[in-house]
Amino acid sequence: MTSILMGAATLALMAGAVHADSHSAATADKRIALSNNYAGNSWRQAMLQTYEETAEAAVADGVVAAADAFTTSENQTTEQAAQIQNMILQGYDAILLNAASPTALNGAVKEACDAGVKVISFDSIVTEPCAWRIAVDFVEMGRQEVDYLATRLPEGGNLLEIRGLAGVSTDDAISQGIHEGVEKHSQFKIVGSVHGDWAQDVAQKAVAGILPSLPEVVGVVTQGGDGYGAAEAFAAAGRPTPLIILGNRQDELKWWAEQRDANGYETLSLSIAPGVASLAFWVGQQILAGEDVPKDLTVPFLTITQDDLDSALETTPEGSVANVSYTLEDAQAVIAGAK
Amino acid sequence: MLARYRILLPVISLALLLCLTFWMQPRAMSYFGLNLLFNLAVPIALATIAQMMIIMVNDIDLSLGAFVSLVACVTATWLNDAPLIGVLILLALIASYAAMGAVIHTLELPAIVVTLGMSFVWGGLALFLLPTPGGASPGWIRALMTVKPPLIPMAVVAAILIAALTHILVIRSKIGTVLRGIGGNTRSIARAGWNVTALKATAYGLSGLFGVLAGMALVGLTTSADANIALRYTLLSIAGVILGGGEFTGGKVSPVGAVIGALTLTLAASFLSFLRLSPDWQIGAQGAILILVLTARLLFSRKGAAT
């Protein structure tokens, strides 16, 4: 009797061990490919680098057999569609996709799904239902900006909104979140709105142009890549620096640290980490391992607070964006959160 | 003698590249693999034929990529939502291509300038129609482009059909012979009593027709469109015609060669990607393949002239 119980216990233990191992062992012979449409800015460069680091470590640990990265040379949908079809031919088990178009790759993605290849789109996602989508809740990002302002400035005041590139869905989404936030915290009022195109120089010019017509501004809500330009414009106009939400760019963080050391400036910085590619990698690995993963996942943003500023600034190369490399545990948490 | 050998080099280049690809990626050597390798070559082949119609009459079309993109946008919006209006728009586009040919001839304008200008018109219209990517492919086009015929994959069947039909149209038919004559010697054609303006309009109209087919085929594969979807086709189509044994002057074109040229270009891109060449080098390597083939052709034709 005891031996039977012992046997059962051993079996259960073994089953547990097998289960714990299944995450890596099940995918040891699987091959993952990254299809990327563009590599021409610092964000994408950081993304490719993070992916390569994650992939190299995973291949060395025997988690997957291969994890190659491909970038198209001309950022054209027809070229990326051909690239995806080539990946099917090359026998990859999963394709991670940062897409040139939300819809124009659907044909190729469908071909991949029909061939049994798992397609995980992230950052710029595709609409084909058979693919997984790791999307960013940009609306929530806008809301969080105003929520933070409400904690810092309970009595409210006038806000200046800096928007991104007109006509891009990301810009609409963040702006929508900001306006929802202002509705919720009715002590705030947006008195001006300019397009900064996510670039410091453009933002600086735009803010400098609108500033003379504005009353006192207590806060600036931004989309990333525009906070430092806004600060410069305020300084040039001789106006007091308002509370500017930043977007994790190295120049923004550096300016923040300087201000903090000079006058105790406090703010919040948030944006999407290029490391989302590593999250996509682990989600792909989980899907290949047979885990039940919902088709729609949400990426957390990377938030930098006053306390993390020094460490973030230290790890961010000049001219780049604060980054984080996601781990298997992060991916499992994201998957669990979506269920 | 030259005309017969002109087709030889494109065939050899394609065969060589195909062997190398199969050697690198044995998986491609199957019904499924061939279809994946070549299905995106079908719209490129049609665009190459469209470009060939223009090169045949000694002109060049720099607006083709924008035109195919516009057709793709029309196909994914109007042709899908209101087929009748969609067909009318596409017919109007073909007619405007024919008109462009007539204008270029009667006003003696350089085609390179007119088509470059028109590329902005097509591009603007495409953006107007689809400011953000979207639309959907009409079901029957999607079905046609994903059909699985027995034994031979769709992409290969389509390439053979396009090559055979355009060969009959351009090389064997009466109108094709006269059109090639315009490229060879416009004056003799005019003196023989032909209306050159009408003929040029016909050549451009045919080009428009194949451009429309290219755009429709492309949407059938991608399932949706955006305003920049086919911008690469301008250069790809010119390269395809030349790779297929066509020449910029003298009405010397080969429809079969043009289709093979389009297939070769598509295959070259896949081959380079199988080689795992960094994208920074891929455009250069694609150019190198082109130069290699053209050099080979020059050597052959020199030899042919010497003997």
Interface residues (C-beta under 8 A of the other chain):
Chain A: A39 D68 F70 T71 T72 S73 E74 Q76 T77 T78 E79 A81 A82 Q83 Q85 N86 I88 L89 Q90 G91 S101 P102 T103 A104 L105 N106 G107 A108 K110 E111 A115 G167 S169
Chain B: Q25 R27 A28 F32 G33 L36 L37 N39 L40 P131 T132 P133 G134 G135 L218 G220 L221 T222 T223 S224 A225 D226 N228 I229 A230 L231 R232 T266 A269 S270 S273 F274 R276 P279 D280 Q282 I283
